[in-house]
Amino acid sequence: MSKVAIIGYGNVGYHLANRISSKRHEVTIFSRTPSDDFILSMDDLDSSAFDFIILTVPDDKIKEVSDSLDVSEAIVLHTSGANAISDLSRHPKHGVVYPLQTFSKTKEVDFTAIPIFVEGSEEGEKDIFTFVRSFSNDVRLLTSTNRSKLHLAAVFACNFSNHMFHLSEKLLADLEMTFQDILPLVEETFRKAIELNPSRSQTGPAIREDDETINQHLEMLKDEQLKALYRMITESIQKHK
């Protein structure tokens, strides 16, 4: 059993705390602005009291928080897909634990199905692997450079696709319909992408080069930003078909 400090209690911190503690590790949560009785102030954090310190703070705060911690034998980790391992270089033992998943506190996550990408300093990598394998079935080594590329791909696949769902939801509201009304379409789209691969499952007016329908859609869009987005995505589909 390891003693683990988690700094930050947003979506990632919440789920990691639950998962790690369920595997019989001792977890303590810290924050600069404690909001619950069980969250301690950063001022109370004694680095030497922990085996691992996991930073689940915003990307632009990782180095600042890392630099504020006392140097000790604890292995300091961050969970960012975009930030390099060098943000933690103040500490001899440091690394990255990047779970490739989207997290929300209101939605449970199955950690047995999540790949976790790990990187570690020479002194800490072996212990990081052992620790992460205690709560994950899929642990993979990935450098900072390649993890950043993976994060970019994930933004396209997850964040951008969800934004398209949001825009669709707003268009449906004009018809007094909800996103639930097109769930069969969305679910089949994902099934096809999984079974056929996205490169083989594209349909719609763009891939068909159906200019009449495309122009009709553009006329219907009154928001100039949405109109520009429609054009850009249409052109991208046609370019990459």
Secondary structure, 3 states (H helix, E strand, C coil): CCEEEEECCCHHHHHHHHHHHHCCCEEEEEECCCCCCCEEEHHHCCHHHCCEEEECCCHHHHHHHHHHCCCCCCEEEECCCCCCHHHHCCCCCEEEEEECCCCECCECCCHHHCCEEEEECCCCHHHHHHHHHCCCCCEEECCHHHHHHHHHHHHHHHHHHHHHHHHHHHHHHCCCCCHHHHHHHHHHHHHHHHHHCHHHHCCCHHHHCCHHHHHHHHHHCCCHHHHHHHHHHHHHHHHCC
